[in-house]
Structures are given as C-alpha cells and as structure tokens.
C-alpha cells in the first residue's frame, strides 16, 4: 500500500490571514499616497509647533496660562508676517519684476567678464539661459490663471498649516498624555524621556535654522543696500529661503547675490559683496551654528547629504526641508536602541565573567579545603599514624 502524501502545513486560515494583511497594507499605502498633501501640511505644522514650543514653555514658566501663551506667540508670529507683507512685499514685487525684466541685460554684462567668456566658449551656458528667458517672456501673460490658482492653493496651505499648528500647541500635550497611556507602565518613563529628547532635537534644529537664515538674510539685505544694489530685498529674501537648505543653500545664495552685484553695481561692489559673504560664512560656521544648534542634531555630513537627496527625490523641495528634522528624530531612536543594546551586551559580558569565575572556583575549590583534602588523602597501603601522633607532644 502506497504511503499517504504529507499533509500541507499551510491551512486556509493562514492563506486568508496573509491575503487580508496584504490587502490592508495596499489600502494603507494608497490612502497615504492620496493624502500626501495633507500629511505634508501636518508635518510642517508639527515642526512649526516644535519650534514655537520653547517660547510657549518660557511664558508658562512665568505663570502665563498655556492658552494665553499660545495666543501671544501666534499673534506675534502673524504680526511679524503681516508687517512684512504690508511693508516689504510691494517693494519686493516691484524689485523682483525689475530683476526678471533685466535678466537678459544682466546676462549680457556678465558675458564680458573673462571667467564667463571662458565658460561661454566651452559650454555656451549664458547663450542658452538668455534664449530661455526670452522664450518665456511672451508666455508670461498666458499663465495668469495658473498663477492665480497656485496663489489660492498656497493660501489654503498657509491657513491649514497655521490652524494645525495652533491645534497642536493647544491640544498636543493632552493627546500626548493619552498616547502614553497605551505604553506599558514599566516602559512609560523611558518612552517619555525618549520623546522629550526627540522633541528637543527636532524643535531646536528648526528654531535654530530659522534664526540663522533670518540673520543671513538681514546681513545680505543691509550689505546690498549699502553697496547700492537695486534688488536688495528680493536677494535678501532669496538668501533667507536658501539658507534653510543645509550645506548647499548658503553657497547657492552667495553665488546669486555676488553674481547680481557684479552685474548691477560693478566689479568693486562685487568684490566687496564676495568678501562680506565669505566673512559672514566664517561667523556663521564657527559662531552662530555651534551656538544655536549645539544641543540639537549631531549628524555625519555624509549621512546629511544622503538624507537630503532621498528627501528631495521623494517630496521635492518640501522633502529637502523636512528630511533633516525627520532624520534627527530617527537618529534619536537609533541612538536609544544602540544604548540599550550596549547595556545588554555589557550585562551579558559581566554575567559571563561571573559565571566563568564561579566555575573556576568549583573546579579548584578553596585553598585551605584543598590542603586538608590533600593531607587527608593516603596512598594505598600506607600505615595509619599512631594514636596521639597527629596532635604532637603534650
């Protein structure tokens, strides 16, 4: 009689469980992809709330209720934005339009410098840029509807981010406490401390980056104003925005500012602007950055570059801005996991050494016991000592 075939270990219940899990995972991925815009707004609001938390906490330490502290911080931020909009934006728009209109002429002036002439002979970059500007100019009027739609979407995003930031500052602590209630009691204190370190690192990085970027924009604007560059406001704002991007942002902003100064105010002013930029970079790298961010992110430059590239590939400009804060939070998690693993390794090593010492003691025994045992051991056939010989003479 032939043996019966082996019974399959995969039951229908297992098949259904795996299939439903895969369907749930696919539905989650599709949902996240469909809501990626809103999730991006929520992430921006989270980082803004973390950046505003130190100011709110400072007001609370001075006996200001949290609701009033959040309202004061939010009103101060909105007041600063409103003052900027009503005082600087009209001038900024006017100078920006002049800068765009003068783009081909500025490129023509740069063409006559020696360095640019060498590059033009080998790569023809200026010719391509000038042709691109002239080709886009006639189509600018036809994009008014697209610009209006983009402006409305930007306004909706701004309002959503502000409201989400307000809600996170007001109701975030309560939600945070309820979420911790799901953590086992023996791990609750460690989880609270870990989340506190993540909040400190990410919030400090965001606030420090904003402060450094504003200082860079202010220095650029004042320097260009004193040098007589007509486009000091849009160039200063560009420096603020580009300085938020780590490493390459300041370099790109400096190239834009120095190149525009050479083209509009002459060689002398261009050299001065280059000197101001290089001097400020030394102050920022050796004074401002260590002072503002000494307790925030401490990330390897190679890891920083890779994280920025991945963030840019995933979400464009928003990914570039949010990549380092997210990586900072992940870094805190990894450091905590590594610390706990090293503690287990050390404990296992100490325990192993103790066990080895215990086995060695069991094998050899105490010296005095071994001596008594050796003395009491008699070779076979040896005569016993006489009575009283072991005690010696009386």
C-alpha positions in Angstrom: 0.0 0.0 0.0 1.4 3.4 -1.1 2.2 5.8 1.8 -0.2 8.8 2.1 1.1 12.1 0.8 2.3 14.5 3.6 -0.3 16.9 4.8 0.2 20.6 3.9 1.3 22.9 6.8 -0.5 25.9 5.1 -4.1 26.0 6.3 -6.9 28.0 4.6 -6.9 30.3 7.7 -3.3 31.2 7.1 -3.9 31.9 3.5 -6.9 34.2 4.3 -4.8 35.9 7.1 -1.9 36.7 4.8 -4.2 37.8 2.0 -6.2 40.2 4.2 -3.0 41.6 5.6 -1.6 42.3 2.1 -4.9 44.0 1.2 -4.8 46.1 4.3 -1.2 47.1 3.6 -2.1 48.1 0.0 -5.1 50.1 1.2 -2.9 51.9 3.7 -0.3 52.7 1.0 -3.0 54.1 -1.4 -4.5 56.1 1.4 -1.2 57.7 2.4 -0.5 58.4 -1.3 -3.9 60.1 -1.8 -3.4 62.2 1.4 0.2 63.1 0.9 -0.5 66.8 0.5 -2.4 66.9 3.8 0.2 64.8 5.5 2.9 67.2 4.3 0.9 70.1 5.8 0.6 68.2 9.1 4.3 67.5 9.1 5.2 71.2 8.5 2.7 72.2 11.3 4.3 69.7 13.6 7.8 71.1 13.1 6.5 74.7 13.5 4.8 73.7 16.7 8.0 72.2 17.9 9.9 75.4 17.0 7.3 77.5 18.9 7.2 75.3 21.9 10.3 76.9 23.7 8.6 80.3 23.6 5.3 78.9 24.9 7.1 76.9 27.6 9.0 80.1 28.6 5.7 82.0 29.0 4.3 79.1 31.0 7.3 79.2 33.4 6.4 82.9 34.0 2.9 81.9 35.1 1.1 82.6 31.9 -1.7 80.2 31.1 -1.0 77.9 28.2 -3.9 79.1 26.1 -2.8 82.7 26.5 0.8 81.8 25.9 -0.1 80.1 22.6 -2.2 83.0 21.6 0.6 85.5 22.3 3.2 83.5 20.4 0.9 83.0 17.4 -0.2 86.7 17.3 3.5 87.8 17.5 4.3 85.5 14.5 1.3 86.6 12.5 2.0 90.2 13.3 5.6 89.8 12.0 4.3 88.2 8.8 1.6 90.8 8.3 4.2 93.7 8.8 6.4 92.0 6.3 3.6 91.6 3.8 2.3 95.2 4.1 5.7 97.0 4.2 8.1 94.9 2.2 6.0 92.9 -0.3 5.1 95.8 -2.6 8.7 96.8 -2.8 9.8 93.2 -3.1 7.3 92.6 -6.0 8.5 95.7 -7.8 12.1 94.9 -7.5 11.5 91.3 -8.4 9.8 92.3 -11.6 12.6 94.7 -12.4 15.1 91.9 -11.8 13.3 89.5 -14.1 13.0 92.1 -16.8 16.6 93.0 -16.5 17.7 89.3 -16.6 18.8 89.3 -20.3 20.7 92.5 -19.8 22.5 91.3 -16.7 23.5 88.1 -18.6 24.9 90.2 -21.4 27.0 92.2 -18.9 28.3 89.0 -17.3 29.3 87.8 -20.8 32.1 90.3 -21.0 34.0 89.1 -17.9 37.0 86.8 -18.5 35.8 83.9 -16.5 32.3 83.9 -18.1 33.8 84.3 -21.5 35.9 81.1 -21.0 32.9 79.2 -19.8 30.8 80.6 -22.7 33.4 79.4 -25.2 33.3 75.9 -23.9 29.7 75.4 -22.7 27.6 78.2 -24.1 25.7 78.5 -20.9 24.8 82.2 -21.0 23.5 81.9 -24.5 21.2 79.1 -23.5 20.0 81.0 -20.4 19.3 84.2 -22.3 17.4 82.3 -25.0 15.3 80.6 -22.3 14.4 83.9 -20.7 13.4 85.5 -24.0 11.3 82.5 -24.9 9.4 82.5 -21.6 8.7 86.3 -21.6 5.9 86.2 -24.2 4.2 83.3 -22.5 4.1 85.0 -19.1 0.7 86.7 -19.6 -0.9 83.4 -20.6 0.0 81.9 -17.2 -2.1 84.4 -15.1 -4.8 81.8 -14.4 -2.2 79.2 -13.4 -0.5 81.7 -11.1 -3.9 82.7 -9.5 -4.7 79.1 -8.9 -1.3 78.5 -7.4 -1.8 81.5 -5.1 -5.1 80.2 -3.9 -3.6 76.8 -3.2 -0.7 78.4 -1.3 -3.2 80.5 0.7 -5.2 77.3 1.6 -2.0 75.6 2.6 -0.9 78.5 4.7 -4.2 78.7 6.6 -4.3 74.9 7.1 -0.7 74.9 8.5 -1.5 77.8 10.8 -4.6 76.1 12.1 -2.9 72.8 12.6 0.0 74.5 14.4 -2.5 76.2 16.7 -4.3 72.9 17.5 -1.0 71.1 18.1 0.2 73.7 20.6 -3.2 73.8 22.4 -4.2 70.2 22.4 -1.0 68.4 21.6 0.0 67.8 25.3 -3.3 66.2 26.1 -3.1 63.9 23.1 0.5 63.1 24.0 -0.6 62.1 27.5 -3.3 59.8 26.2 -1.0 58.2 23.7 1.5 57.4 26.6 -1.3 55.7 28.4 -1.1 52.9 25.8 2.6 52.2 26.8 3.2 49.6 29.5 3.8 51.3 32.9 7.3 49.8 33.2 8.3 51.5 29.9 6.4 54.7 30.3 9.1 56.8 31.9 11.7 55.7 29.3 9.3 56.4 26.4 8.5 59.9 27.8 12.2 60.7 28.1 12.9 59.4 24.6 10.1 61.5 23.1 11.4 64.5 25.0 14.8 64.1 23.5 13.3 63.8 20.0 11.2 67.0 20.6 14.3 68.8 21.9 16.5 67.8 19.0 13.9 68.5 16.2 12.5 71.7 17.7 15.9 73.1 18.4 17.1 72.4 14.9 14.0 74.0 13.3 14.2 77.1 15.5 18.0 77.4 15.1 17.8 77.1 11.4 15.1 79.8 11.1 17.2 82.1 13.3 20.4 81.6 11.3 18.5 82.0 8.0 17.0 85.3 9.2 20.4 86.6 10.3 21.8 85.7 6.9 19.0 87.5 5.1 19.4 90.6 7.3 23.2 90.7 6.7 22.7 90.3 2.9 20.0 92.9 2.7 21.9 95.6 4.7 25.2 94.9 2.8 23.5 95.2 -0.7 21.6 98.3 0.4 24.9 100.0 1.4 26.5 98.9 -1.8 23.8 100.4 -3.9 22.4 97.2 -5.4 18.8 98.0 -6.6 17.5 94.5 -5.9 18.5 94.1 -2.2 15.1 93.0 -0.9 14.4 90.0 -3.3 18.1 89.0 -3.0 17.9 89.2 0.8 14.7 87.1 0.8 16.3 84.6 -1.5 19.2 84.3 0.9 16.7 83.6 3.8 15.0 80.8 1.8 18.1 79.3 0.5 19.8 79.3 3.9 17.2 77.0 5.2 18.6 74.3 2.9 21.7 72.8 4.7 25.2 73.0 3.1 24.4 73.9 -0.5 21.7 76.6 0.3 24.1 79.2 1.5 26.5 78.6 -1.4 23.8 79.0 -4.0 22.5 82.1 -2.3 26.0 83.6 -2.2 26.5 82.8 -5.9 23.2 84.5 -6.7 24.0 87.6 -4.6 27.6 88.1 -5.7 26.8 87.5 -9.4 23.9 90.0 -9.3 26.1 92.6 -7.5 28.9 92.2 -10.1 26.3 92.7 -12.9 24.5 95.7 -11.4 26.9 97.6 -9.2 30.3 96.9 -10.8 33.4 94.9 -10.0 34.3 96.9 -6.9 31.0 96.3 -5.3 31.0 92.7 -6.4 34.3 92.1 -4.7 33.1 93.7 -1.5 29.9 91.6 -1.6 32.1 88.5 -2.0 34.2 89.5 1.0 31.1 90.1 3.1 29.7 86.7 2.1 32.9 84.9 2.9 33.3 86.7 6.2 29.7 86.0 7.2 30.1 82.3 6.3 33.1 82.1 8.8 31.0 83.8 11.5 28.0 81.5 10.8 30.0 78.3 10.7 32.2 78.9 13.7 29.9 81.0 15.9 26.2 81.0 15.0 25.8 77.3 14.1 27.6 75.9 17.2 25.9 78.5 19.4 22.3 78.0 18.2 22.4 74.2 17.4 24.9 72.9 19.9 22.3 70.7 21.6 20.3 69.7 18.5 21.4 67.5 15.6 24.9 65.9 15.5 24.8 64.1 12.2 27.6 62.9 10.0 27.9 65.2 6.8 27.7 62.1 4.5 24.5 61.0 6.2 23.1 64.5 5.9 23.8 64.6 2.2 22.2 61.2 1.6 19.2 62.1 3.7 18.7 65.4 1.7 19.0 63.6 -1.6 16.4 60.9 -0.5 14.1 63.6 0.8 14.3 65.6 -2.5 13.7 62.5 -4.6 10.6 61.6 -2.5 8.9 65.0 -2.0 10.8 67.7 -3.9 11.6 71.0 -2.1 9.3 70.0 0.8 11.3 66.8 1.2 14.5 68.7 1.2 13.3 70.9 4.1 11.8 68.1 6.1 14.5 65.5 5.5 16.8 66.5 8.3 14.2 67.0 11.1 12.8 63.6 10.3 16.3 62.1 10.2 17.1 63.8 13.5 14.1 62.1 15.2 15.1 58.7 13.7 18.6 59.3 14.9 17.4 59.7 18.5 15.5 56.4 18.2 18.6 54.6 16.8 20.9 56.1 19.5 18.5 54.9 22.2 18.3 51.4 20.7 22.0 51.2 20.4 22.5 52.4 24.1 20.0 49.7 25.3 21.8 47.0 23.2 25.2 48.0 24.5 23.8 47.8 28.1 22.6 44.3 27.4 26.0 43.4 25.9 27.8 44.8 29.0 25.4 43.0 31.3 25.9 39.7 29.4 29.7 40.1 29.5 29.7 40.8 33.2 27.4 37.8 33.8 29.6 35.6 31.7 32.7 36.6 33.6 31.0 35.9 36.9 29.8 32.5 35.7 33.3 31.6 34.5 34.8 32.7 37.8 32.2 30.5 39.6 33.0 27.5 37.5 36.7 28.0 38.1 36.2 28.1 41.9 34.1 25.0 41.8 36.8 23.2 39.8 39.7 24.2 42.1 38.0 24.7 45.4 39.2 26.9 48.3 42.9 26.6 49.0 42.5 25.6 52.7 39.9 22.9 51.9 42.1 21.6 49.1 45.1 21.4 51.5 43.1 19.5 54.1 41.8 17.2 51.4 45.3 16.6 50.1 46.6 16.0 53.6 43.9 13.5 54.4 44.5 11.6 51.2 46.7 8.5 51.9 48.3 6.4 49.3 47.0 2.8 49.3 48.7 0.5 51.9 50.1 3.4 53.9 50.2 2.8 57.7 47.9 4.9 59.9 49.7 7.2 62.4 49.9 6.2 66.0 47.4 7.4 68.4 48.2 11.0 69.5 50.9 11.5 66.8 48.7 13.9 64.9 48.4 16.1 68.0 52.2 16.3 68.7 53.8 16.1 72.1 51.8 17.1 75.2 
